Amino acid sequence: MRTQVGIIGAGPAGLMLSHLLHLEGIESVVLETHTRRYVEERVRAGVLEQGTVDLLVESGVGARLKKQGLVHHGIELSFSGHRHRIDFQDLTPGRSVTVYAQQEVIKDLIQARLDAGGQIHFEVSDVSPHGLDTSTPSIRFRNNSGDMQELKCDFLAGCDGSHGISRASIPEDALRVFERAYPFAWLGILAEAPPVSDELIYTYHERGFALFSMRSPKITRLYLQCAPDEDIAQWPDARIWEELCTRQTTSDGWRPAEGPILQKGITGMRSFVVEPMQYGRLFLAGDAAHIVPPTGAKGMNLAIADVRVLARALAEFYASGRRELLNEYSATCLRRVWKVQRFSWWMTSMLHRFDSTDGFEHRRQLAELDYVTGSRAASTSLAENYVGLSMDS
């Protein structure tokens, strides 16, 4: 097999890269270890920045997004029993976020690639990149029939997540890893209950953080802070609802609507960045290169920003032979990655309860929330980062 760009991973990064390359007339092949059904049904959050929405629409894969996506023009911060709205339209005119689940983005991209004759090989195994520091890299893999194959290409894109083979194929001494683990996790649920707010509500409470979100006009998504080693079996539905209502009920009587819990799970929280994001002819994108805590809703958006940069660099190379943008790929992406890491860390540290016996941290966090919601400058900073920095930042 032969192609121009071999892509490992059919997540949002790999599929979006393949789609953008197709629009530039560049061939690619996507390899994915899971089934198509698995990647299309794997539930993931989906708060899309303005730039992500614009790119999906402009590249021709935004039809369902425009029909089904829930456009939000603000968020609310809740603390001390009161909610405070951050108005995106006022603070960042013309910019908003859209709630549209990641698995729906995946479905749209897969369909677009298949409709265009693109190659996505699902259920492959024994994937191994070779010749990363040569001019003739390749990927060896076993197809879903069990036959070993080799995909020869000009460049490789590692879009296979934090635990994938791509980053692991780079010599350890060629990478520098930055990582921070947080002393808490999120217990998340999907509930068959109509959202009782049109926008996300981030709650700081003395018992811990809580988030009210939604997936559709009939499905609510909620999270609450818990211990990283929490046993989900110790959280029956009644306990979850009691804790959510304790943390989220406000002085005016607002509280989330309850309903049957369709899904529950615990998600750990960490920050992770690897530098550089390229080695030879292998370019890392998305979770293969960086992880952010989910508080700022940046994971998928950062992956899309990465591949936008990479697609432009590859387009320039194939059009003119120039390598400047390819050589600058890591530095260009990392500039944005660290800004997003900063924002995600800030949101996380402002809204979550840390172990503290003297109450100092609790009062500091309340003062910060009071400042953020009472200062136009501080509110604007939050809004600018939440709706998404410019794709060229």
Order of alpha helices (4+ residues) and beta strands (2+ residues): beta-alpha-beta-alpha-beta-alpha-alpha-beta-beta-beta-alpha-beta-alpha-beta-beta-beta-beta-beta-alpha-beta-beta-beta-beta-alpha-beta-beta-beta-beta-alpha-alpha-alpha-alpha-alpha
